[in-house]
Amino acid sequence: MPETRRRDTQKREQPVETAEIPQEPQEEIVEPRVSAILVGYNQAAALRRAIAALEASTDRERLEIIVIDCGSHDESPQLDAEFEKITLLRLPMHLGATKAMNIGVRTAKAETVFFLSPNVEVAPDTVMQLAAKLEDETGDAAAVCPLLVDPAGRIVSKDHDISAAIAGRDEGRLVDGSAESVEMAYPGLDALMIRKSFLKGMNYFDERFGNSWADADLAMQIRRAQRKIRLFSAIRATYYDEPDPAASDPLYAADRALGAAAFVGKYRGFVAGLLFRMAAIFRALGRFDLKQAGALIRGQKLDGTQAM
């Protein structure tokens, strides 16, 4: 009898085999290599064109597309229904390009950001080729940009003299498209790629600039860091010369003049900035543009706030 009980105990202690439950394969999360940032205001048609071109980019899964809508009254706020993979941020009003770009940069997941005008249509390889140039450790570039051409293929990329541009005396010089790369002083932000770490290092864009001149400030910051902006002629994008709808706002010209005064004050001192602003006020009075003169005196920016 004792031996029988031992055998029964051994049988009960044997483990029970269970069938393995198959697990669903987890989808691999792909981190973006580049975040493209587009700021638009009543530019639905241009944004559709620009976004469609980005959607056709090589390695699309490594590209994040962020669109910041500045209180548009057209179809712009509904574009995420047409392009489901984009991130659309809707601002209640036009807060100026500077604030909008800062919002885009802080939202971006990638370490590399690509500022793109709604008026620019990239080629399928534009974004990733620029990223490869920027990631080249042997390079001296803090920022890179493509050669912009019009729909007929004519070069439209221009380099500007910052001081002359601020004073309203510079129309820019066309870039030599025969050179492999061109060092740019001030190309603007129609199509420019830069590391987010550089923007963080300068504490993002200076929001004393409303809708204009943050791009000039960025060019100065790059120069001060003893780095360069390089344009690569073999990497191209198409530029459509379409007006900025914000330019019809009565505060647009005042905002631009106040931004220029802020730039002069930042780099040449407070008194120089104040004199620049006073000169803009007297020019407005000379044209009997009392509305603009009043906005300049109050420091009224495009978003309606008052600038110091």
Contacts in CASP RR format, 6 or more apart in sequence:
PFRMAT RR
TARGET T0000
AUTHOR 0000-0000-0000
METHOD contacts of the structure
MODEL  1
MPETRRRDTQKREQPVETAEIPQEPQEEIVEPRVSAILVGYNQAAALRRA
IAALEASTDRERLEIIVIDCGSHDESPQLDAEFEKITLLRLPMHLGATKA
MNIGVRTAKAETVFFLSPNVEVAPDTVMQLAAKLEDETGDAAAVCPLLVD
PAGRIVSKDHDISAAIAGRDEGRLVDGSAESVEMAYPGLDALMIRKSFLK
GMNYFDERFGNSWADADLAMQIRRAQRKIRLFSAIRATYYDEPDPAASDP
LYAADRALGAAAFVGKYRGFVAGLLFRMAAIFRALGRFDLKQAGALIRGQ
KLDGTQAM
30 61 0 8 1.000
30 62 0 8 1.000
31 62 0 8 1.000
31 109 0 8 1.000
31 110 0 8 1.000
32 62 0 8 1.000
32 63 0 8 1.000
32 64 0 8 1.000
32 109 0 8 1.000
32 110 0 8 1.000
33 59 0 8 1.000
33 62 0 8 1.000
33 63 0 8 1.000
33 110 0 8 1.000
33 112 0 8 1.000
33 128 0 8 1.000
33 131 0 8 1.000
34 62 0 8 1.000
34 63 0 8 1.000
34 64 0 8 1.000
34 110 0 8 1.000
34 112 0 8 1.000
34 113 0 8 1.000
34 114 0 8 1.000
34 127 0 8 1.000
34 128 0 8 1.000
34 131 0 8 1.000
34 193 0 8 1.000
35 63 0 8 1.000
35 64 0 8 1.000
35 65 0 8 1.000
35 66 0 8 1.000
35 104 0 8 1.000
35 107 0 8 1.000
35 108 0 8 1.000
35 109 0 8 1.000
35 110 0 8 1.000
35 112 0 8 1.000
35 113 0 8 1.000
35 114 0 8 1.000
35 196 0 8 1.000
36 54 0 8 1.000
36 63 0 8 1.000
36 64 0 8 1.000
36 65 0 8 1.000
36 66 0 8 1.000
36 113 0 8 1.000
36 114 0 8 1.000
36 116 0 8 1.000
36 127 0 8 1.000
37 66 0 8 1.000
37 68 0 8 1.000
37 101 0 8 1.000
37 104 0 8 1.000
37 105 0 8 1.000
37 108 0 8 1.000
37 113 0 8 1.000
37 114 0 8 1.000
37 115 0 8 1.000
37 116 0 8 1.000
38 47 0 8 1.000
38 50 0 8 1.000
38 51 0 8 1.000
38 65 0 8 1.000
38 66 0 8 1.000
38 67 0 8 1.000
38 68 0 8 1.000
38 116 0 8 1.000
38 117 0 8 1.000
38 118 0 8 1.000
39 67 0 8 1.000
39 68 0 8 1.000
39 70 0 8 1.000
39 97 0 8 1.000
39 100 0 8 1.000
39 101 0 8 1.000
39 118 0 8 1.000
40 47 0 8 1.000
40 67 0 8 1.000
40 68 0 8 1.000
40 69 0 8 1.000
40 70 0 8 1.000
40 72 0 8 1.000
40 76 0 8 1.000
40 100 0 8 1.000
40 118 0 8 1.000
41 69 0 8 1.000
41 70 0 8 1.000
41 71 0 8 1.000
41 72 0 8 1.000
41 76 0 8 1.000
41 94 0 8 1.000
41 244 0 8 1.000
41 245 0 8 1.000
41 246 0 8 1.000
42 72 0 8 1.000
42 73 0 8 1.000
42 74 0 8 1.000
42 76 0 8 1.000
42 245 0 8 1.000
43 72 0 8 1.000
43 74 0 8 1.000
43 76 0 8 1.000
43 118 0 8 1.000
43 119 0 8 1.000
43 242 0 8 1.000
43 245 0 8 1.000
44 72 0 8 1.000
44 74 0 8 1.000
44 75 0 8 1.000
44 76 0 8 1.000
44 79 0 8 1.000
46 118 0 8 1.000
46 119 0 8 1.000
46 240 0 8 1.000
46 242 0 8 1.000
47 67 0 8 1.000
47 76 0 8 1.000
47 79 0 8 1.000
47 118 0 8 1.000
48 79 0 8 1.000
48 82 0 8 1.000
49 118 0 8 1.000
49 121 0 8 1.000
49 240 0 8 1.000
50 116 0 8 1.000
50 117 0 8 1.000
50 118 0 8 1.000
50 119 0 8 1.000
50 120 0 8 1.000
50 121 0 8 1.000
50 122 0 8 1.000
51 65 0 8 1.000
51 67 0 8 1.000
51 79 0 8 1.000
51 83 0 8 1.000
51 86 0 8 1.000
52 83 0 8 1.000
53 121 0 8 1.000
53 122 0 8 1.000
53 123 0 8 1.000
54 63 0 8 1.000
54 65 0 8 1.000
54 116 0 8 1.000
54 122 0 8 1.000
54 127 0 8 1.000
55 65 0 8 1.000
55 83 0 8 1.000
55 85 0 8 1.000
56 124 0 8 1.000
57 63 0 8 1.000
57 122 0 8 1.000
57 124 0 8 1.000
57 125 0 8 1.000
57 126 0 8 1.000
57 127 0 8 1.000
57 128 0 8 1.000
58 124 0 8 1.000
58 125 0 8 1.000
58 127 0 8 1.000
58 128 0 8 1.000
59 128 0 8 1.000
62 128 0 8 1.000
63 127 0 8 1.000
63 128 0 8 1.000
64 87 0 8 1.000
64 108 0 8 1.000
64 109 0 8 1.000
64 110 0 8 1.000
65 83 0 8 1.000
65 85 0 8 1.000
65 86 0 8 1.000
65 87 0 8 1.000
66 86 0 8 1.000
66 87 0 8 1.000
66 89 0 8 1.000
66 104 0 8 1.000
66 107 0 8 1.000
66 108 0 8 1.000
67 76 0 8 1.000
67 79 0 8 1.000
67 80 0 8 1.000
67 86 0 8 1.000
67 87 0 8 1.000
67 88 0 8 1.000
67 89 0 8 1.000
68 89 0 8 1.000
68 91 0 8 1.000
68 100 0 8 1.000
68 101 0 8 1.000
68 103 0 8 1.000
68 104 0 8 1.000
69 76 0 8 1.000
69 77 0 8 1.000
69 79 0 8 1.000
69 88 0 8 1.000
69 89 0 8 1.000
69 90 0 8 1.000
69 91 0 8 1.000
70 91 0 8 1.000
70 93 0 8 1.000
70 94 0 8 1.000
70 95 0 8 1.000
70 96 0 8 1.000
70 97 0 8 1.000
70 100 0 8 1.000
70 246 0 8 1.000
71 77 0 8 1.000
71 90 0 8 1.000
71 91 0 8 1.000
71 92 0 8 1.000
71 93 0 8 1.000
71 94 0 8 1.000
77 88 0 8 1.000
77 90 0 8 1.000
79 86 0 8 1.000
79 88 0 8 1.000
80 86 0 8 1.000
80 87 0 8 1.000
80 88 0 8 1.000
87 107 0 8 1.000
89 103 0 8 1.000
89 104 0 8 1.000
89 107 0 8 1.000
91 100 0 8 1.000
91 103 0 8 1.000
93 303 0 8 1.000
94 211 0 8 1.000
94 246 0 8 1.000
94 249 0 8 1.000
94 302 0 8 1.000
94 303 0 8 1.000
95 302 0 8 1.000
95 303 0 8 1.000
96 210 0 8 1.000
96 211 0 8 1.000
96 246 0 8 1.000
96 255 0 8 1.000
96 301 0 8 1.000
96 302 0 8 1.000
96 303 0 8 1.000
97 210 0 8 1.000
97 211 0 8 1.000
97 212 0 8 1.000
97 214 0 8 1.000
98 205 0 8 1.000
98 206 0 8 1.000
98 207 0 8 1.000
98 209 0 8 1.000
98 210 0 8 1.000
98 211 0 8 1.000
98 214 0 8 1.000
99 207 0 8 1.000
99 210 0 8 1.000
99 303 0 8 1.000
101 115 0 8 1.000
101 189 0 8 1.000
101 205 0 8 1.000
101 214 0 8 1.000
102 204 0 8 1.000
102 205 0 8 1.000
102 207 0 8 1.000
104 113 0 8 1.000
105 113 0 8 1.000
105 196 0 8 1.000
105 199 0 8 1.000
105 204 0 8 1.000
105 205 0 8 1.000
106 204 0 8 1.000
108 196 0 8 1.000
110 196 0 8 1.000
111 195 0 8 1.000
111 196 0 8 1.000
111 197 0 8 1.000
112 131 0 8 1.000
112 134 0 8 1.000
112 135 0 8 1.000
112 193 0 8 1.000
112 194 0 8 1.000
112 195 0 8 1.000
112 196 0 8 1.000
113 193 0 8 1.000
113 194 0 8 1.000
113 195 0 8 1.000
113 196 0 8 1.000
113 199 0 8 1.000
114 127 0 8 1.000
114 130 0 8 1.000
114 191 0 8 1.000
114 192 0 8 1.000
114 193 0 8 1.000
115 189 0 8 1.000
115 191 0 8 1.000
115 192 0 8 1.000
115 193 0 8 1.000
115 194 0 8 1.000
116 122 0 8 1.000
116 190 0 8 1.000
116 191 0 8 1.000
117 189 0 8 1.000
117 190 0 8 1.000
117 191 0 8 1.000
117 239 0 8 1.000
119 190 0 8 1.000
119 239 0 8 1.000
119 240 0 8 1.000
119 241 0 8 1.000
119 242 0 8 1.000
120 148 0 8 1.000
120 190 0 8 1.000
120 191 0 8 1.000
120 237 0 8 1.000
120 238 0 8 1.000
120 239 0 8 1.000
120 240 0 8 1.000
121 237 0 8 1.000
121 238 0 8 1.000
121 239 0 8 1.000
121 240 0 8 1.000
122 146 0 8 1.000
122 191 0 8 1.000
122 237 0 8 1.000
123 236 0 8 1.000
123 237 0 8 1.000
123 238 0 8 1.000
125 235 0 8 1.000
126 146 0 8 1.000
126 191 0 8 1.000
126 235 0 8 1.000
126 236 0 8 1.000
126 237 0 8 1.000
127 193 0 8 1.000
129 232 0 8 1.000
129 234 0 8 1.000
129 235 0 8 1.000
130 144 0 8 1.000
130 145 0 8 1.000
130 146 0 8 1.000
130 193 0 8 1.000
130 232 0 8 1.000
130 235 0 8 1.000
131 193 0 8 1.000
133 141 0 8 1.000
133 144 0 8 1.000
133 230 0 8 1.000
133 232 0 8 1.000
133 235 0 8 1.000
134 141 0 8 1.000
134 143 0 8 1.000
134 144 0 8 1.000
134 193 0 8 1.000
134 194 0 8 1.000
134 195 0 8 1.000
140 227 0 8 1.000
140 228 0 8 1.000
140 230 0 8 1.000
141 227 0 8 1.000
141 228 0 8 1.000
141 229 0 8 1.000
141 230 0 8 1.000
142 194 0 8 1.000
142 195 0 8 1.000
142 198 0 8 1.000
142 222 0 8 1.000
142 225 0 8 1.000
142 227 0 8 1.000
142 228 0 8 1.000
142 229 0 8 1.000
143 192 0 8 1.000
143 193 0 8 1.000
143 194 0 8 1.000
143 198 0 8 1.000
143 218 0 8 1.000
143 222 0 8 1.000
143 227 0 8 1.000
143 229 0 8 1.000
143 230 0 8 1.000
144 192 0 8 1.000
144 193 0 8 1.000
144 194 0 8 1.000
144 229 0 8 1.000
144 230 0 8 1.000
144 231 0 8 1.000
144 232 0 8 1.000
145 157 0 8 1.000
145 184 0 8 1.000
145 187 0 8 1.000
145 191 0 8 1.000
145 192 0 8 1.000
145 193 0 8 1.000
145 229 0 8 1.000
145 230 0 8 1.000
145 231 0 8 1.000
145 232 0 8 1.000
146 191 0 8 1.000
146 231 0 8 1.000
146 232 0 8 1.000
146 235 0 8 1.000
146 236 0 8 1.000
146 237 0 8 1.000
147 155 0 8 1.000
147 157 0 8 1.000
147 175 0 8 1.000
147 177 0 8 1.000
147 231 0 8 1.000
147 232 0 8 1.000
147 233 0 8 1.000
147 234 0 8 1.000
147 235 0 8 1.000
147 236 0 8 1.000
147 237 0 8 1.000
148 155 0 8 1.000
148 156 0 8 1.000
148 157 0 8 1.000
148 190 0 8 1.000
148 191 0 8 1.000
148 236 0 8 1.000
148 237 0 8 1.000
148 238 0 8 1.000
148 239 0 8 1.000
149 155 0 8 1.000
149 156 0 8 1.000
149 157 0 8 1.000
149 236 0 8 1.000
149 237 0 8 1.000
149 238 0 8 1.000
149 239 0 8 1.000
150 156 0 8 1.000
150 238 0 8 1.000
150 239 0 8 1.000
150 240 0 8 1.000
150 241 0 8 1.000
151 238 0 8 1.000
151 240 0 8 1.000
153 238 0 8 1.000
155 174 0 8 1.000
155 175 0 8 1.000
155 177 0 8 1.000
156 174 0 8 1.000
156 239 0 8 1.000
156 241 0 8 1.000
157 174 0 8 1.000
157 175 0 8 1.000
157 187 0 8 1.000
157 231 0 8 1.000
158 171 0 8 1.000
158 172 0 8 1.000
158 173 0 8 1.000
158 174 0 8 1.000
158 175 0 8 1.000
158 187 0 8 1.000
159 172 0 8 1.000
159 173 0 8 1.000
159 175 0 8 1.000
159 182 0 8 1.000
159 184 0 8 1.000
159 185 0 8 1.000
159 186 0 8 1.000
159 187 0 8 1.000
160 170 0 8 1.000
160 172 0 8 1.000
160 185 0 8 1.000
160 186 0 8 1.000
160 187 0 8 1.000
160 188 0 8 1.000
161 170 0 8 1.000
161 172 0 8 1.000
161 185 0 8 1.000
161 186 0 8 1.000
162 185 0 8 1.000
162 186 0 8 1.000
162 216 0 8 1.000
162 219 0 8 1.000
162 220 0 8 1.000
164 170 0 8 1.000
165 172 0 8 1.000
165 186 0 8 1.000
165 216 0 8 1.000
166 213 0 8 1.000
166 216 0 8 1.000
166 260 0 8 1.000
166 263 0 8 1.000
166 264 0 8 1.000
175 182 0 8 1.000
175 184 0 8 1.000
175 231 0 8 1.000
175 233 0 8 1.000
176 182 0 8 1.000
176 233 0 8 1.000
177 233 0 8 1.000
178 233 0 8 1.000
179 233 0 8 1.000
180 232 0 8 1.000
180 233 0 8 1.000
180 234 0 8 1.000
181 230 0 8 1.000
181 231 0 8 1.000
181 232 0 8 1.000
181 233 0 8 1.000
182 230 0 8 1.000
182 231 0 8 1.000
182 233 0 8 1.000
183 228 0 8 1.000
183 229 0 8 1.000
183 230 0 8 1.000
184 228 0 8 1.000
184 229 0 8 1.000
184 230 0 8 1.000
184 231 0 8 1.000
185 219 0 8 1.000
185 223 0 8 1.000
185 229 0 8 1.000
186 215 0 8 1.000
186 216 0 8 1.000
186 219 0 8 1.000
187 219 0 8 1.000
187 229 0 8 1.000
187 231 0 8 1.000
188 215 0 8 1.000
188 216 0 8 1.000
188 219 0 8 1.000
189 214 0 8 1.000
189 215 0 8 1.000
189 218 0 8 1.000
190 239 0 8 1.000
191 237 0 8 1.000
191 239 0 8 1.000
192 215 0 8 1.000
192 229 0 8 1.000
194 218 0 8 1.000
198 221 0 8 1.000
198 222 0 8 1.000
198 225 0 8 1.000
199 205 0 8 1.000
202 218 0 8 1.000
202 221 0 8 1.000
205 214 0 8 1.000
205 217 0 8 1.000
205 218 0 8 1.000
206 214 0 8 1.000
206 217 0 8 1.000
206 262 0 8 1.000
206 266 0 8 1.000
208 259 0 8 1.000
208 262 0 8 1.000
208 266 0 8 1.000
208 307 0 8 1.000
208 308 0 8 1.000
209 217 0 8 1.000
209 259 0 8 1.000
209 262 0 8 1.000
209 263 0 8 1.000
210 255 0 8 1.000
210 258 0 8 1.000
210 259 0 8 1.000
210 301 0 8 1.000
210 302 0 8 1.000
210 303 0 8 1.000
210 307 0 8 1.000
211 246 0 8 1.000
211 252 0 8 1.000
211 255 0 8 1.000
211 256 0 8 1.000
211 301 0 8 1.000
211 302 0 8 1.000
212 255 0 8 1.000
212 256 0 8 1.000
212 259 0 8 1.000
212 260 0 8 1.000
213 256 0 8 1.000
213 259 0 8 1.000
213 260 0 8 1.000
213 262 0 8 1.000
213 263 0 8 1.000
216 263 0 8 1.000
217 263 0 8 1.000
217 266 0 8 1.000
219 229 0 8 1.000
220 267 0 8 1.000
222 228 0 8 1.000
222 229 0 8 1.000
246 252 0 8 1.000
246 302 0 8 1.000
249 302 0 8 1.000
250 291 0 8 1.000
250 292 0 8 1.000
250 295 0 8 1.000
251 295 0 8 1.000
251 300 0 8 1.000
251 301 0 8 1.000
251 302 0 8 1.000
251 304 0 8 1.000
252 302 0 8 1.000
253 292 0 8 1.000
254 292 0 8 1.000
254 294 0 8 1.000
254 295 0 8 1.000
254 296 0 8 1.000
254 299 0 8 1.000
254 300 0 8 1.000
254 301 0 8 1.000
255 300 0 8 1.000
255 301 0 8 1.000
255 302 0 8 1.000
257 277 0 8 1.000
257 280 0 8 1.000
257 296 0 8 1.000
258 277 0 8 1.000
258 280 0 8 1.000
258 296 0 8 1.000
258 299 0 8 1.000
258 300 0 8 1.000
258 301 0 8 1.000
258 307 0 8 1.000
259 307 0 8 1.000
260 276 0 8 1.000
260 280 0 8 1.000
261 273 0 8 1.000
261 274 0 8 1.000
261 276 0 8 1.000
261 277 0 8 1.000
261 280 0 8 1.000
262 273 0 8 1.000
262 307 0 8 1.000
264 272 0 8 1.000
264 273 0 8 1.000
264 276 0 8 1.000
265 272 0 8 1.000
265 273 0 8 1.000
265 274 0 8 1.000
265 276 0 8 1.000
277 296 0 8 1.000
280 296 0 8 1.000
281 293 0 8 1.000
281 294 0 8 1.000
281 296 0 8 1.000
281 297 0 8 1.000
284 290 0 8 1.000
284 292 0 8 1.000
284 293 0 8 1.000
284 294 0 8 1.000
284 296 0 8 1.000
285 293 0 8 1.000
294 300 0 8 1.000
298 306 0 8 1.000
299 306 0 8 1.000
299 307 0 8 1.000
299 308 0 8 1.000
300 306 0 8 1.000
300 307 0 8 1.000
301 307 0 8 1.000
END
